[in-house]
Amino acid sequence: MSANPDHKQLLHLVFGGELDSLEGITFKDLAKLDIVGIYPNYATAHTAWKAKAQQTVDQAQTRYFIVHLHRLLDPETAAS
């Protein structure tokens, strides 16, 4: 339980993998997706995303993404 029940968590998922081509966002093998983690805010997620993106900079077809889970879980927060 959260210490502050009025505070909404803005969860973000960071994941990535090798794409079929540079022109799209279709992954080559879904079984090999790299789930980096779920983070409590965008700033922390961005830090994790940047670290993974920099680790794979020499792999042109590997991309990492940040998904705003809070927007999927609570569509009312989509405007924030």
C-alpha positions in Angstrom: 0.0 0.0 0.0 1.1 3.5 -0.7 1.8 5.9 2.1 -0.2 8.6 0.3 -3.4 7.2 -1.2 -4.1 10.5 -3.0 -0.9 10.3 -5.0 -1.4 8.6 -8.4 1.3 6.3 -9.7 2.3 7.2 -13.3 3.7 3.8 -14.3 5.9 3.5 -17.4 7.2 0.3 -19.1 10.6 0.3 -20.9 11.1 -2.5 -23.4 12.7 -3.2 -26.7 14.2 -5.6 -29.2 15.3 -6.2 -32.7 13.0 -4.8 -35.4 12.2 -6.4 -38.8 13.1 -3.2 -40.6 14.1 0.4 -39.8 10.9 1.7 -41.4 8.5 0.1 -38.9 7.9 -1.1 -35.4 7.4 -4.8 -36.0 9.7 -6.9 -33.9 11.7 -9.7 -35.5 11.1 -12.2 -32.6 8.6 -11.5 -29.8 10.1 -14.2 -27.7 13.3 -12.2 -27.5 11.8 -8.9 -26.4 13.9 -7.2 -23.6 11.6 -6.1 -20.8 13.8 -3.6 -19.0 11.3 -2.8 -16.3 8.4 -0.8 -14.9 9.1 2.6 -13.4 7.1 5.0 -11.2 7.6 8.1 -13.3 8.7 9.2 -16.7 12.0 10.6 -15.6 13.2 7.2 -14.1 11.8 5.4 -17.2 13.7 7.8 -19.5 17.0 7.2 -17.6 16.5 3.4 -18.1 15.5 3.8 -21.7 18.6 6.0 -22.5 21.0 3.5 -20.8 19.6 0.6 -22.9 19.5 2.6 -26.1 23.2 3.6 -25.5 24.2 0.0 -24.9 22.7 -1.1 -28.2 23.8 1.9 -30.3 25.9 -0.3 -32.6 22.8 -2.6 -33.3 20.9 -0.4 -35.9 17.8 -2.5 -35.8 17.4 -2.6 -32.1 15.0 -0.1 -30.6 13.7 0.6 -27.1 10.4 2.3 -26.2 8.7 3.8 -23.2 5.0 2.9 -22.8 2.9 5.1 -20.6 1.1 2.3 -18.6 -0.8 4.8 -16.5 -2.6 6.0 -19.7 -3.7 2.4 -20.4 -4.7 1.6 -16.9 -6.5 4.9 -16.3 -7.5 6.7 -19.5 -8.5 9.8 -17.5 -4.8 10.5 -17.0 -4.1 10.5 -20.8 -4.2 14.3 -20.8 -1.4 14.5 -18.2 
